[in-house]
Amino acid sequence: GRDVLFLFNSCDLRYGEKNIFHRFEQADGQGCVQFSVAQSHEPGSFVPQDMAEQHYPGLSFFLSLPGAHKPLEAYEAMSEMAQLVSRQLGGDLMDGEHSTLTPQTIEHDRAQIMDFERRQRLQVRKRG
């Protein structure tokens, strides 16, 4: 837990809503949430003052659409952070189906985000 908290602080994640950590678009903690991190096991939330003494068998990194103003940039930041945590703590990266995260999965996620952005732009054009 001590290492997890150090990495969260080093990567500018902030403890907040739903008792989990969030990365915001702006370094001062302002703007939309880019992505969030929860425990992958119950209860999912964190208690920062107790983290140093805890063990976390898994972390879940996730982002919501719509959410950040630049969703692809948010996904890249989340991916980089997940890879950093995995390297530093000797963990395995898994996808949403609990399979090993592959470059193909990452490209598929990027394609889905780009499709979402395209549909959002089309909706804006239709409205006005």
Summary of the structure (lengths in Angstrom):
residues: 128
radius of gyration: 15.6
end to end distance: 49.5
largest distance: 54.1
contacts: 328
relative contact order: 0.14
helix: 48%
strand: 16%
